[in-house]
């Protein structure tokens, strides 16, 4: 199970950051964001997408030099 729900990439959270949310439609509504994971080996954050055939692919990878805000799933 992945606990990351949303990431925001960029220094200006409200005005200029790109936001990626699990379940969000991307690439012309042909894909959705399947999961967002941290890669401990590279200290990066990876965004995986899922197509209509349920094929999961790494779509984007952001390294630690870019400002990243991470929002986690909170279940009470």
Secondary structure as GFF3:
##gff-version 3
##sequence-region A 1 76
A	DSSP	beta_strand	4	9	.	.	.	ID=ss1
A	DSSP	beta_strand	18	21	.	.	.	ID=ss2
A	DSSP	beta_strand	25	26	.	.	.	ID=ss3
A	DSSP	beta_strand	31	39	.	.	.	ID=ss4
A	DSSP	beta_strand	44	51	.	.	.	ID=ss5
A	DSSP	beta_strand	56	62	.	.	.	ID=ss6
A	DSSP	beta_strand	68	72	.	.	.	ID=ss7
###
